[in-house]
Amino acid sequence: MSTQRTSSRTDGARPVKLRSGLRAALDAVTDAPAAVLTDRLDVVAVNGLGRALLTPALVDTRPNLARFLFLDEDSSTAFYPDWDQVADEHVHRLRTAAARDPHDRALHRLIGQLSTNSGPFRSRWSAKRHRGCRPPRVVIDHPVVGRLELTREDLTPTVDRALTLRIATAEPTTTSAERLAILASWALESPDRD
């Protein structure tokens, strides 16, 4: 499955150029969904299985996982059965990005958009108690193959500290592994699906 780029430009942000080494690493992941994300949760690139897994979140021309989660709650709550945990993690990730680069205008615009349009984001962002990151387990209710229990690993390249290579895997011989294999077949049958 080949890597598919998503739009790498976000609201006012400079385009993200994927280094050839990071693109090669993404291309090398063939048996698991993988994506490259910015610290603002913009989806920069995905492999074929990553595109198939994240299809509901990639409908926007500038896909961003936080926008999908908080601004399309009907779709995102159906997609993420553990929506509250994912929401807490996304807010934590955006807080970390804001602390790392307090002058990031694109991040400020994203936080403003989410704060204005999402009560759940607004309450989490303004909460004094920070919940931090969740365990690497994620549950997805995929519209094609159903419930998937995946282990997610977020790898930060040494050179591209603001990017993350996210890879999701299923435990071998589980129902989730079988369903992920079905999703891989589906992705191969429809590689150019949007």
GROMACS elastic network, one bead per residue, 0.5 to 0.9 nm:
[ bonds ]
;  ai    aj funct       b0    kb
    1    27     6  0.76522   500
    1    29     6  0.87333   500
    1    30     6  0.61770   500
    1    31     6  0.88234   500
    1    47     6  0.65445   500
    1    48     6  0.50810   500
    1    49     6  0.72946   500
    1   187     6  0.84505   500
    1   188     6  0.72783   500
    1   191     6  0.80928   500
    2    26     6  0.89655   500
    2    27     6  0.61673   500
    2    30     6  0.82965   500
    2    46     6  0.87371   500
    2    47     6  0.58563   500
    2    48     6  0.58771   500
    2   191     6  0.88306   500
    3    23     6  0.77330   500
    3    24     6  0.89712   500
    3    26     6  0.69388   500
    3    27     6  0.56243   500
    3    45     6  0.69138   500
    3    46     6  0.56826   500
    3    48     6  0.61129   500
    3    51     6  0.89960   500
    4    45     6  0.58500   500
    4    46     6  0.53886   500
    4    47     6  0.57428   500
    4    48     6  0.67065   500
    4    51     6  0.76917   500
    5     8     6  0.75733   500
    5    43     6  0.86573   500
    5    44     6  0.63624   500
    5    46     6  0.62588   500
    5    47     6  0.83325   500
    6     9     6  0.89070   500
    6    43     6  0.66424   500
    6    44     6  0.55503   500
    6    45     6  0.52917   500
    6    46     6  0.73423   500
    6    58     6  0.81340   500
    6    61     6  0.77071   500
    6    62     6  0.72408   500
    6    63     6  0.73394   500
    7    10     6  0.78535   500
    7    15     6  0.85198   500
    7    43     6  0.78694   500
    7    44     6  0.65708   500
    7    45     6  0.80653   500
    7    61     6  0.63683   500
    7    62     6  0.53913   500
    7    63     6  0.73625   500
    8    13     6  0.89396   500
    8    14     6  0.83857   500
    8    15     6  0.53057   500
    8    16     6  0.54123   500
    8    17     6  0.76738   500
    8    42     6  0.77735   500
    8    43     6  0.73682   500
    8    44     6  0.50545   500
    8    45     6  0.77994   500
    8    62     6  0.71318   500
    8    63     6  0.87607   500
    9    12     6  0.75820   500
    9    13     6  0.60583   500
    9    14     6  0.62831   500
    9    16     6  0.67847   500
    9    42     6  0.85880   500
    9    44     6  0.83163   500
    9    62     6  0.66772   500
   10    13     6  0.51089   500
   10    14     6  0.74543   500
   10    15     6  0.74372   500
   10    42     6  0.72442   500
   10    62     6  0.59732   500
   10    63     6  0.83172   500
   10    64     6  0.83973   500
   10   106     6  0.72462   500
   11    14     6  0.87468   500
   11    62     6  0.83336   500
   11   106     6  0.58734   500
   11   107     6  0.87321   500
   11   109     6  0.73311   500
   11   110     6  0.76833   500
   12   105     6  0.74212   500
   12   106     6  0.55179   500
   12   109     6  0.83393   500
   13    16     6  0.83629   500
   13   104     6  0.85460   500
   13   105     6  0.75478   500
   13   106     6  0.52405   500
   13   107     6  0.84131   500
   14   106     6  0.87631   500
   16    38     6  0.84807   500
   16    44     6  0.71261   500
   17    44     6  0.86757   500
   18    21     6  0.82205   500
   18    22     6  0.64551   500
   18    23     6  0.62007   500
   18    36     6  0.88254   500
   18    44     6  0.80431   500
   18    45     6  0.83905   500
   18   160     6  0.89692   500
   19    22     6  0.53167   500
   19    23     6  0.61964   500
   19    24     6  0.85735   500
   19   160     6  0.85120   500
   20    24     6  0.60133   500
   20    25     6  0.85675   500
   21    24     6  0.50200   500
   21    25     6  0.62141   500
   21    26     6  0.87022   500
   22    26     6  0.62420   500
   22    27     6  0.85671   500
   22    36     6  0.86329   500
   22   157     6  0.77742   500
   22   160     6  0.87574   500
   22   165     6  0.82288   500
   23    26     6  0.50706   500
   23    27     6  0.61157   500
   23    28     6  0.85630   500
   23    36     6  0.88020   500
   23    45     6  0.84042   500
   24    28     6  0.60464   500
   24    29     6  0.88746   500
   25    28     6  0.50579   500
   25    29     6  0.67755   500
   25   165     6  0.86142   500
   26    29     6  0.55151   500
   26    30     6  0.83972   500
   26    34     6  0.66874   500
   26    35     6  0.71925   500
   26    36     6  0.76447   500
   26    45     6  0.83787   500
   26    46     6  0.74596   500
   26    47     6  0.65903   500
   26   165     6  0.74167   500
   27    30     6  0.68709   500
   27    34     6  0.89095   500
   27    46     6  0.88017   500
   27    47     6  0.65281   500
   29    32     6  0.62206   500
   29    33     6  0.76484   500
   29    34     6  0.68405   500
   29    47     6  0.75414   500
   29   167     6  0.81459   500
   30    33     6  0.77292   500
   30    34     6  0.85221   500
   30    47     6  0.76092   500
   30    48     6  0.81004   500
   30    49     6  0.76800   500
   31    49     6  0.77014   500
   31   169     6  0.85008   500
   31   181     6  0.84179   500
   31   184     6  0.78905   500
   32    47     6  0.86581   500
   32    49     6  0.64170   500
   32    50     6  0.73896   500
   32   167     6  0.66174   500
   32   168     6  0.60270   500
   32   169     6  0.57945   500
   32   170     6  0.84427   500
   32   180     6  0.81341   500
   32   184     6  0.84413   500
   33    46     6  0.78453   500
   33    47     6  0.66077   500
   33    48     6  0.73633   500
   33    51     6  0.75443   500
   33    52     6  0.79805   500
   33    53     6  0.66953   500
   33    54     6  0.86948   500
   33   166     6  0.81978   500
   33   167     6  0.58228   500
   33   168     6  0.55369   500
   33   169     6  0.73293   500
   33   180     6  0.88473   500
   33   184     6  0.87879   500
   34    45     6  0.86226   500
   34    46     6  0.58046   500
   34    47     6  0.56695   500
   34    48     6  0.82539   500
   34    49     6  0.70768   500
   34    51     6  0.82653   500
   34   165     6  0.69694   500
   34   166     6  0.54330   500
   34   168     6  0.65102   500
   35    43     6  0.69540   500
   35    44     6  0.74330   500
   35    45     6  0.56403   500
   35    47     6  0.64178   500
   35    50     6  0.60461   500
   35    51     6  0.81568   500
   35   164     6  0.80322   500
   35   165     6  0.58219   500
   35   166     6  0.52634   500
   35   167     6  0.67504   500
   36    42     6  0.84547   500
   36    43     6  0.61335   500
   36    44     6  0.54547   500
   36    45     6  0.52354   500
   36    46     6  0.63202   500
   36   163     6  0.66192   500
   36   164     6  0.54968   500
   36   166     6  0.61904   500
   36   167     6  0.89707   500
   37    40     6  0.77135   500
   37    41     6  0.54343   500
   37    42     6  0.54084   500
   37    44     6  0.55609   500
   37    45     6  0.74131   500
   37    46     6  0.89575   500
   37    64     6  0.86339   500
   37    65     6  0.89473   500
   37   162     6  0.84192   500
   37   163     6  0.55315   500
   37   164     6  0.51517   500
   37   165     6  0.65795   500
   37   166     6  0.73660   500
   38    41     6  0.50938   500
   38    42     6  0.51899   500
   38    43     6  0.67801   500
   38    44     6  0.70228   500
   38   162     6  0.57302   500
   38   164     6  0.63221   500
   39    42     6  0.74073   500
   39    93     6  0.70395   500
   39    94     6  0.70555   500
   39    96     6  0.82916   500
   39    97     6  0.57755   500
   39   107     6  0.89996   500
   39   161     6  0.86398   500
   39   162     6  0.52899   500
   39   163     6  0.60185   500
   39   164     6  0.73342   500
   40    64     6  0.77471   500
   40    65     6  0.85877   500
   40    66     6  0.79424   500
   40    90     6  0.89602   500
   40    93     6  0.75602   500
   40    94     6  0.59788   500
   40    97     6  0.67460   500
   40    98     6  0.88928   500
   40   106     6  0.84673   500
   40   107     6  0.63130   500
   40   110     6  0.80820   500
   40   162     6  0.86151   500
   41    44     6  0.88924   500
   41    63     6  0.86024   500
   41    64     6  0.54562   500
   41    65     6  0.54346   500
   41    66     6  0.62884   500
   41    67     6  0.87316   500
   41    90     6  0.79402   500
   41    93     6  0.81305   500
   41    94     6  0.79346   500
   42    62     6  0.74522   500
   42    63     6  0.59821   500
   42    65     6  0.64477   500
   42    66     6  0.81180   500
   43    46     6  0.75331   500
   43    58     6  0.81440   500
   43    62     6  0.77288   500
   43    63     6  0.56031   500
   43    64     6  0.56887   500
   43    65     6  0.71959   500
   44    62     6  0.88582   500
   44    63     6  0.81955   500
   44    64     6  0.89750   500
   44   163     6  0.88883   500
   45    50     6  0.89609   500
   45    51     6  0.88084   500
   46    49     6  0.78384   500
   46    50     6  0.53190   500
   46    51     6  0.57580   500
   46    54     6  0.89890   500
   47    50     6  0.50520   500
   47    51     6  0.61842   500
   47    52     6  0.87099   500
   48    51     6  0.51577   500
   48    52     6  0.63569   500
   48    53     6  0.87233   500
   48   184     6  0.80587   500
   48   187     6  0.64377   500
   48   188     6  0.77532   500
   48   191     6  0.68657   500
   49    53     6  0.60789   500
   49    54     6  0.85216   500
   49   180     6  0.87218   500
   49   183     6  0.73400   500
   49   184     6  0.57426   500
   49   187     6  0.61880   500
   49   188     6  0.84352   500
   50    53     6  0.50607   500
   50    54     6  0.59975   500
   50    55     6  0.82350   500
   50   167     6  0.84150   500
   50   168     6  0.85823   500
   51    54     6  0.52407   500
   51    55     6  0.56524   500
   51    58     6  0.75948   500
   51   187     6  0.80374   500
   51   191     6  0.89943   500
   51   194     6  0.88182   500
   52    55     6  0.53024   500
   52    56     6  0.88412   500
   52   183     6  0.69150   500
   52   184     6  0.76165   500
   52   186     6  0.78969   500
   52   187     6  0.57041   500
   52   191     6  0.86819   500
   52   193     6  0.87133   500
   53    56     6  0.81442   500
   53   140     6  0.88778   500
   53   142     6  0.71895   500
   53   180     6  0.86498   500
   53   183     6  0.74932   500
   53   184     6  0.89283   500
   53   187     6  0.88896   500
   54    57     6  0.53644   500
   54    58     6  0.62331   500
   54   142     6  0.86013   500
   55    58     6  0.51949   500
   55    59     6  0.68429   500
   55   142     6  0.89819   500
   55   194     6  0.77094   500
   56    59     6  0.61458   500
   56    68     6  0.83708   500
   56    75     6  0.72770   500
   56    76     6  0.80360   500
   56    79     6  0.78202   500
   56   142     6  0.86556   500
   56   143     6  0.84070   500
   57    60     6  0.73585   500
   57    63     6  0.66921   500
   57    64     6  0.75097   500
   57    65     6  0.65287   500
   57    67     6  0.87518   500
   57    68     6  0.56491   500
   57    69     6  0.81313   500
   57    75     6  0.84952   500
   57    76     6  0.78876   500
   58    61     6  0.75099   500
   58    62     6  0.79293   500
   58    63     6  0.51906   500
   58    64     6  0.77877   500
   58    65     6  0.84401   500
   58    68     6  0.83168   500
   58   194     6  0.81478   500
   59    62     6  0.84006   500
   59    63     6  0.69494   500
   59   194     6  0.72960   500
   60    63     6  0.50148   500
   60    64     6  0.79621   500
   60    68     6  0.84320   500
   63    67     6  0.77575   500
   63    68     6  0.76247   500
   64    67     6  0.53580   500
   64    68     6  0.62794   500
   64    69     6  0.86722   500
   65    68     6  0.50704   500
   65    69     6  0.60537   500
   65    70     6  0.86439   500
   65    90     6  0.81355   500
   66    69     6  0.50183   500
   66    70     6  0.60456   500
   66    71     6  0.79677   500
   66    87     6  0.80112   500
   66    90     6  0.62949   500
   66    91     6  0.81338   500
   66    94     6  0.87320   500
   66   110     6  0.87467   500
   66   114     6  0.81995   500
   67    70     6  0.54071   500
   67    71     6  0.52795   500
   67    72     6  0.72573   500
   67   110     6  0.81039   500
   67   113     6  0.86852   500
   67   114     6  0.70686   500
   68    71     6  0.56028   500
   68    72     6  0.52544   500
   68    73     6  0.74739   500
   68    75     6  0.80349   500
   68    76     6  0.65133   500
   69    72     6  0.59637   500
   69    73     6  0.60181   500
   69    75     6  0.80687   500
   69    76     6  0.51469   500
   69    77     6  0.76715   500
   69    80     6  0.87771   500
   69    83     6  0.81607   500
   69    86     6  0.82985   500
   69    87     6  0.70866   500
   69    90     6  0.86230   500
   70    73     6  0.56805   500
   70    76     6  0.76925   500
   70    87     6  0.77552   500
   70   114     6  0.68999   500
   70   117     6  0.82369   500
   70   118     6  0.59935   500
   70   119     6  0.86104   500
   70   120     6  0.72968   500
   70   121     6  0.65006   500
   71    74     6  0.87934   500
   71    76     6  0.86296   500
   71   114     6  0.72231   500
   71   117     6  0.69164   500
   71   118     6  0.63951   500
   72    75     6  0.56562   500
   72    76     6  0.60179   500
   72    77     6  0.84481   500
   73    77     6  0.56006   500
   73    78     6  0.81729   500
   74    77     6  0.56520   500
   74    78     6  0.64422   500
   74    79     6  0.87534   500
   75    78     6  0.52715   500
   75    79     6  0.61062   500
   75    80     6  0.86434   500
   76    80     6  0.58661   500
   76    81     6  0.86168   500
   76    83     6  0.73898   500
   77    80     6  0.51847   500
   77    81     6  0.61476   500
   77    82     6  0.79060   500
   77    83     6  0.56283   500
   77    84     6  0.88409   500
   78    81     6  0.63061   500
   78    83     6  0.84931   500
   78   140     6  0.84875   500
   78   141     6  0.66540   500
   78   142     6  0.84774   500
   78   143     6  0.88097   500
   79    82     6  0.89573   500
   79    83     6  0.82362   500
   79   139     6  0.85476   500
   79   140     6  0.55464   500
   79   142     6  0.60863   500
   79   143     6  0.76778   500
   80    83     6  0.50007   500
   80    84     6  0.87363   500
   80    86     6  0.75396   500
   80   138     6  0.81266   500
   80   139     6  0.62823   500
   80   140     6  0.50069   500
   80   141     6  0.61857   500
   80   142     6  0.86382   500
   81    84     6  0.85285   500
   81   139     6  0.64716   500
   81   140     6  0.64972   500
   81   141     6  0.66924   500
   81   147     6  0.89633   500
   82    85     6  0.56098   500
   82    86     6  0.65184   500
   82    87     6  0.87751   500
   82   138     6  0.78219   500
   82   139     6  0.66809   500
   82   140     6  0.82313   500
   83    86     6  0.51545   500
   83    87     6  0.59979   500
   83    88     6  0.86095   500
   84    88     6  0.61666   500
   84    89     6  0.86208   500
   85    88     6  0.51593   500
   85    89     6  0.62625   500
   85    90     6  0.87038   500
   85   133     6  0.86321   500
   85   134     6  0.67972   500
   86    89     6  0.50569   500
   86    90     6  0.61548   500
   86    91     6  0.86717   500
   86   133     6  0.88677   500
   86   134     6  0.77748   500
   86   138     6  0.81660   500
   87    90     6  0.51466   500
   87    91     6  0.62546   500
   87    92     6  0.85632   500
   87   120     6  0.84062   500
   87   121     6  0.76994   500
   87   124     6  0.83467   500
   88    91     6  0.52701   500
   88    92     6  0.61632   500
   88    93     6  0.86504   500
   88   121     6  0.88677   500
   88   124     6  0.71835   500
   88   130     6  0.82745   500
   88   131     6  0.64254   500
   88   132     6  0.70658   500
   88   133     6  0.74227   500
   88   134     6  0.80498   500
   89    92     6  0.50032   500
   89    93     6  0.61245   500
   89    94     6  0.86666   500
   89   131     6  0.76723   500
   89   132     6  0.62579   500
   89   133     6  0.50038   500
   89   134     6  0.62115   500
   90    93     6  0.50321   500
   90    94     6  0.62268   500
   90    95     6  0.85829   500
   90   133     6  0.83551   500
   91    94     6  0.50975   500
   91    95     6  0.60885   500
   91    96     6  0.85588   500
   91   121     6  0.74333   500
   91   124     6  0.69749   500
   91   125     6  0.65080   500
   91   130     6  0.89127   500
   91   132     6  0.84637   500
   92    95     6  0.50415   500
   92    96     6  0.61642   500
   92    97     6  0.86410   500
   92   125     6  0.86129   500
   92   130     6  0.72448   500
   92   131     6  0.72327   500
   92   132     6  0.54462   500
   92   133     6  0.65816   500
   93    96     6  0.50925   500
   93    97     6  0.62530   500
   93    98     6  0.86746   500
   93   132     6  0.81614   500
   93   133     6  0.77973   500
   94    98     6  0.61327   500
   94    99     6  0.86032   500
   94   107     6  0.79162   500
   94   111     6  0.80564   500
   95    98     6  0.50506   500
   95    99     6  0.61780   500
   95   100     6  0.85875   500
   95   125     6  0.81028   500
   96    99     6  0.51120   500
   96   100     6  0.61538   500
   96   101     6  0.86643   500
   97   100     6  0.50532   500
   97   101     6  0.61248   500
   97   102     6  0.78659   500
   97   104     6  0.86996   500
   97   107     6  0.79606   500
   97   162     6  0.83011   500
   98   101     6  0.52341   500
   98   103     6  0.78956   500
   98   104     6  0.73609   500
   98   107     6  0.71575   500
   98   108     6  0.80429   500
   99   102     6  0.56572   500
  101   104     6  0.56937   500
  101   107     6  0.89120   500
  102   105     6  0.84125   500
  102   107     6  0.86588   500
  102   108     6  0.84213   500
  103   106     6  0.89536   500
  103   107     6  0.84272   500
  103   108     6  0.80276   500
  104   107     6  0.53559   500
  104   108     6  0.63947   500
  104   109     6  0.88528   500
  105   109     6  0.61870   500
  105   110     6  0.85898   500
  106   109     6  0.50847   500
  106   110     6  0.61923   500
  106   111     6  0.86696   500
  107   110     6  0.50099   500
  107   111     6  0.61466   500
  107   112     6  0.84666   500
  108   111     6  0.51488   500
  108   112     6  0.60285   500
  108   113     6  0.85394   500
  109   113     6  0.60447   500
  109   114     6  0.85546   500
  110   113     6  0.50919   500
  110   114     6  0.61469   500
  110   115     6  0.84459   500
  111   114     6  0.51414   500
  111   115     6  0.58970   500
  111   116     6  0.84386   500
  111   121     6  0.88487   500
  111   122     6  0.89551   500
  111   125     6  0.87400   500
  112   115     6  0.50570   500
  112   116     6  0.60064   500
  112   117     6  0.85141   500
  113   116     6  0.52445   500
  113   117     6  0.61157   500
  113   118     6  0.82372   500
  114   117     6  0.52727   500
  114   118     6  0.54684   500
  114   119     6  0.84073   500
  114   121     6  0.63176   500
  114   122     6  0.71787   500
  115   118     6  0.56633   500
  115   119     6  0.70138   500
  115   120     6  0.86013   500
  115   121     6  0.60402   500
  115   123     6  0.84952   500
  115   125     6  0.78622   500
  116   119     6  0.78066   500
  116   121     6  0.89750   500
  116   122     6  0.75372   500
  117   121     6  0.84387   500
  117   122     6  0.84122   500
  118   121     6  0.53014   500
  118   122     6  0.61518   500
  118   123     6  0.87136   500
  119   123     6  0.61105   500
  119   124     6  0.85451   500
  120   123     6  0.53378   500
  120   124     6  0.62466   500
  120   125     6  0.85569   500
  121   124     6  0.51587   500
  121   125     6  0.59016   500
  121   126     6  0.84921   500
  122   125     6  0.51401   500
  122   126     6  0.61209   500
  122   127     6  0.84794   500
  123   126     6  0.53309   500
  123   127     6  0.59980   500
  124   127     6  0.51445   500
  124   128     6  0.85669   500
  124   129     6  0.86716   500
  124   130     6  0.82962   500
  125   128     6  0.83846   500
  125   130     6  0.88215   500
  126   129     6  0.88660   500
  127   130     6  0.70068   500
  131   134     6  0.82369   500
  133   136     6  0.86122   500
  134   137     6  0.79153   500
  135   138     6  0.80849   500
  135   151     6  0.87733   500
  135   152     6  0.87259   500
  136   150     6  0.82149   500
  136   151     6  0.54795   500
  136   153     6  0.64298   500
  136   154     6  0.85025   500
  137   149     6  0.70186   500
  137   150     6  0.56762   500
  137   152     6  0.60243   500
  137   153     6  0.89816   500
  138   148     6  0.81398   500
  138   149     6  0.59686   500
  138   150     6  0.52948   500
  138   151     6  0.62218   500
  138   152     6  0.67924   500
  138   168     6  0.87107   500
  139   147     6  0.69794   500
  139   148     6  0.56598   500
  139   150     6  0.62177   500
  139   151     6  0.87683   500
  140   146     6  0.77598   500
  140   147     6  0.56169   500
  140   148     6  0.51322   500
  140   149     6  0.65703   500
  140   150     6  0.78551   500
  141   144     6  0.87603   500
  141   145     6  0.79064   500
  141   146     6  0.50558   500
  141   148     6  0.62261   500
  141   149     6  0.88499   500
  142   145     6  0.55994   500
  142   147     6  0.60309   500
  142   148     6  0.71307   500
  143   146     6  0.59616   500
  143   147     6  0.87314   500
  144   183     6  0.74606   500
  144   186     6  0.87078   500
  145   148     6  0.79932   500
  145   179     6  0.58042   500
  145   180     6  0.77192   500
  145   182     6  0.71640   500
  145   183     6  0.65167   500
  146   176     6  0.89195   500
  146   179     6  0.76074   500
  147   175     6  0.88510   500
  147   176     6  0.71849   500
  147   179     6  0.82082   500
  148   170     6  0.78828   500
  148   175     6  0.78845   500
  148   177     6  0.80612   500
  148   179     6  0.71491   500
  148   180     6  0.75094   500
  149   169     6  0.86267   500
  149   170     6  0.65822   500
  149   171     6  0.83935   500
  149   175     6  0.87158   500
  149   176     6  0.58226   500
  149   177     6  0.86564   500
  150   168     6  0.59247   500
  150   169     6  0.53686   500
  150   171     6  0.74918   500
  150   176     6  0.73588   500
  150   177     6  0.86909   500
  151   167     6  0.82606   500
  151   168     6  0.54640   500
  151   169     6  0.52550   500
  151   170     6  0.61700   500
  151   171     6  0.78837   500
  152   166     6  0.68123   500
  152   167     6  0.56974   500
  152   169     6  0.64844   500
  152   170     6  0.89216   500
  153   165     6  0.81084   500
  153   166     6  0.56888   500
  153   167     6  0.53483   500
  153   168     6  0.63571   500
  153   169     6  0.84155   500
  154   164     6  0.60135   500
  154   165     6  0.57621   500
  154   167     6  0.66021   500
  154   168     6  0.88271   500
  155   163     6  0.86104   500
  155   164     6  0.54754   500
  155   165     6  0.50335   500
  155   166     6  0.62511   500
  155   167     6  0.81195   500
  156   159     6  0.85749   500
  156   160     6  0.72232   500
  156   161     6  0.60264   500
  156   162     6  0.77751   500
  156   163     6  0.62834   500
  156   165     6  0.63423   500
  156   166     6  0.87547   500
  157   160     6  0.52053   500
  157   161     6  0.59336   500
  157   162     6  0.84916   500
  157   163     6  0.69672   500
  157   164     6  0.68092   500
  157   165     6  0.75311   500
  158   161     6  0.60661   500
  159   162     6  0.89231   500
  160   163     6  0.55059   500
  160   164     6  0.80675   500
  161   164     6  0.76024   500
  169   172     6  0.88525   500
  169   177     6  0.79371   500
  169   180     6  0.85536   500
  170   173     6  0.86782   500
  170   174     6  0.74125   500
  170   175     6  0.87796   500
  170   176     6  0.58775   500
  170   177     6  0.50410   500
  170   178     6  0.88127   500
  170   180     6  0.74935   500
  171   174     6  0.59487   500
  171   175     6  0.87871   500
  171   176     6  0.73288   500
  171   177     6  0.62238   500
  172   175     6  0.87408   500
  172   176     6  0.83786   500
  172   177     6  0.58046   500
  172   178     6  0.84780   500
  173   176     6  0.81757   500
  173   177     6  0.61486   500
  173   178     6  0.71860   500
  174   177     6  0.51528   500
  174   178     6  0.64997   500
  174   179     6  0.87117   500
  175   178     6  0.50793   500
  175   179     6  0.61493   500
  175   180     6  0.85210   500
  176   179     6  0.50110   500
  176   180     6  0.59740   500
  176   181     6  0.85531   500
  177   180     6  0.50286   500
  177   181     6  0.62561   500
  177   182     6  0.87139   500
  178   181     6  0.51413   500
  178   182     6  0.63852   500
  178   183     6  0.87356   500
  179   183     6  0.61624   500
  179   184     6  0.85781   500
  180   184     6  0.61603   500
  180   185     6  0.86966   500
  181   185     6  0.63470   500
  181   186     6  0.86357   500
  182   185     6  0.51052   500
  182   186     6  0.62085   500
  182   187     6  0.86231   500
  183   187     6  0.60772   500
  183   188     6  0.86172   500
  184   187     6  0.50052   500
  184   188     6  0.62609   500
  184   189     6  0.87225   500
  185   188     6  0.50900   500
  185   189     6  0.63001   500
  185   190     6  0.87736   500
  186   189     6  0.51475   500
  186   190     6  0.63498   500
  186   191     6  0.84549   500
  187   190     6  0.51927   500
  187   191     6  0.55174   500
  187   192     6  0.87306   500
  187   193     6  0.83592   500
  188   191     6  0.53961   500
  190   193     6  0.54739   500
  191   194     6  0.88650   500
